Amino acid sequence: MYLASDAGVALAELASHHAPSAPRTLRRVLRMDPLRRAALPDPCRTAIHAGGTVAPMAAIGSLFAQLHAWAALAAAVTAGLLVVIGALDSLGVVAGKRWLDRILITMLACLGVAVLLGPGIVIGVGPPSDPMHYLYAFVAVAAAPWARYTAGRRGATRIGGWVAVGGLITLATLFRLWGTGG
């Protein structure tokens, strides 16, 4: 006879893929009385999320969080493109002023979507784990446009270097945002 806690531990071992006797343990659990088996803790929840830092999410908060993460990923890809094209433009390899402006606008659109989804995440899931997340978000949105504006105001013939630095700041800030989000 097995206690429910023993079976829960066995299921947790099964979920962790480290149990050498996994098939035998599974057979034991499956032979249990269905009412006792139903009282067992969820093996995935206990094995994977026990003591974790991920907060439980409501359905709408989870959707917003996923969209927020995808928008941030798209912004990171465009920031990377901004760095590469900006560096090539500053070296004189390509004349990429138009492409830099287009990529900058695309990056701002991605970041705008992420920022607009933020309040939905705060309501549906909760605030970010670090309050600095809000400051990092501001820096991520402002760095590349500020660099572009500064290059234009100074009358720089090759704005690529300025925009590449702004893209690097945005990219670094996005990486920091992923660490403080939740």
C-alpha positions in Angstrom: 0.0 0.0 0.0 1.3 3.4 -0.9 0.5 6.7 0.7 -0.6 9.6 -1.5 2.6 11.6 -0.6 4.8 8.6 -1.7 3.0 8.5 -5.0 3.3 12.3 -5.4 7.0 12.0 -4.9 7.1 9.2 -7.4 5.2 11.3 -9.9 7.5 14.2 -9.3 10.5 11.9 -10.0 8.8 10.8 -13.2 8.3 14.4 -14.3 12.0 15.2 -13.6 13.2 12.4 -15.9 15.7 11.2 -13.3 14.0 8.2 -11.9 15.6 4.9 -13.0 12.4 3.0 -12.0 10.0 5.3 -13.8 7.9 2.6 -15.5 7.5 0.6 -12.3 6.5 3.8 -10.4 4.0 4.8 -13.0 2.4 1.3 -12.9 2.1 1.6 -9.1 0.4 5.0 -9.4 -1.9 3.8 -12.1 -3.0 0.8 -10.0 -4.0 3.1 -7.1 -7.6 3.8 -6.3 -8.8 6.6 -8.6 -10.0 8.7 -5.6 -6.5 8.4 -4.0 -4.8 9.2 -7.3 -7.0 12.3 -7.8 -5.8 13.6 -4.4 -2.2 13.5 -5.5 -0.4 16.8 -6.2 0.1 17.7 -9.8 3.6 16.3 -10.7 4.4 19.1 -13.1 3.4 21.8 -10.7 5.3 20.3 -7.8 8.4 19.2 -9.8 8.8 22.2 -12.0 7.3 25.2 -10.2 8.0 24.4 -6.6 9.8 27.3 -5.1 10.0 29.1 -8.4 9.8 32.8 -9.0 7.1 32.7 -11.7 3.8 34.1 -10.4 0.6 32.3 -11.3 -1.2 34.2 -14.0 -4.8 34.7 -14.9 -5.7 33.8 -18.5 -5.9 37.3 -19.8 -2.7 38.3 -18.0 -0.9 35.4 -19.4 -2.0 36.3 -22.9 -0.8 39.9 -22.4 2.5 38.6 -20.9 3.1 36.4 -24.0 2.4 39.2 -26.4 4.5 41.6 -24.3 7.4 39.2 -24.6 7.0 38.7 -28.3 6.9 42.4 -28.9 10.1 42.8 -26.8 11.8 40.0 -28.9 10.8 41.8 -32.1 12.2 45.0 -30.7 15.5 43.3 -29.8 15.8 41.9 -33.4 15.2 45.3 -34.9 17.6 46.9 -32.4 20.2 44.4 -33.5 19.6 45.3 -37.1 19.9 48.9 -36.2 23.3 48.3 -34.7 24.5 46.3 -37.7 23.2 48.7 -40.4 24.3 51.7 -38.3 27.9 50.3 -38.0 28.0 49.6 -41.8 26.8 53.1 -42.5 29.3 54.7 -40.2 32.1 52.7 -41.9 30.9 53.8 -45.4 30.1 50.3 -46.6 26.4 51.1 -47.2 24.4 54.3 -47.4 21.7 53.3 -45.0 20.0 56.5 -43.8 16.6 55.5 -45.1 17.0 51.9 -43.8 18.1 53.2 -40.4 15.0 55.4 -40.2 12.7 52.6 -41.3 14.2 50.1 -38.8 14.0 52.8 -36.1 10.3 53.3 -36.7 9.7 49.5 -36.7 11.6 49.2 -33.4 9.6 52.0 -31.9 6.3 50.3 -33.1 7.4 47.0 -31.4 8.4 48.8 -28.2 5.1 50.8 -28.3 3.1 47.6 -28.4 5.1 46.2 -25.5 4.5 49.4 -23.5 0.8 49.5 -24.3 0.5 45.8 -23.1 2.3 46.7 -19.8 -0.7 48.0 -17.8 -2.7 44.9 -18.8 0.1 42.7 -17.3 0.2 44.8 -14.2 -3.5 44.4 -13.7 -3.8 40.7 -14.8 -0.5 39.3 -13.4 1.0 41.9 -11.0 3.8 44.4 -11.1 7.3 43.5 -12.4 9.7 41.9 -9.9 11.9 44.9 -9.9 10.5 48.5 -10.0 13.5 49.5 -12.1 11.7 47.8 -15.0 9.8 51.0 -15.7 13.0 53.0 -15.9 14.6 50.5 -18.2 11.5 50.6 -20.4 11.8 54.3 -20.7 15.5 54.1 -21.6 14.8 51.3 -24.2 12.2 53.5 -25.9 14.2 56.7 -25.8 17.8 55.7 -26.5 17.8 55.1 -30.3 15.5 58.0 -31.2 17.5 60.3 -29.0 20.7 59.2 -30.8 19.1 59.8 -34.2 17.9 63.2 -33.2 21.3 64.2 -31.8 23.0 63.0 -35.0 20.6 65.1 -37.1 20.9 68.1 -34.9 24.7 68.0 -35.1 24.6 67.8 -38.9 26.5 64.5 -39.0 26.9 63.2 -42.5 27.1 59.6 -41.3 24.4 59.1 -38.7 25.0 55.4 -38.6 27.5 55.5 -35.8 25.1 57.5 -33.6 22.2 55.3 -34.3 24.4 52.1 -33.8 25.3 53.4 -30.3 21.6 54.1 -29.6 20.7 50.6 -30.8 23.3 49.1 -28.5 21.9 51.0 -25.5 18.4 49.8 -26.5 19.6 46.2 -26.9 21.4 46.2 -23.6 18.4 47.8 -21.9 16.1 45.1 -23.4 18.3 42.4 -22.0 18.1 44.0 -18.6 14.3 44.3 -19.0 14.0 40.6 -19.5 15.8 40.1 -16.2 13.5 42.4 -14.2 10.1 41.6 -15.8 8.8 38.9 -13.6 
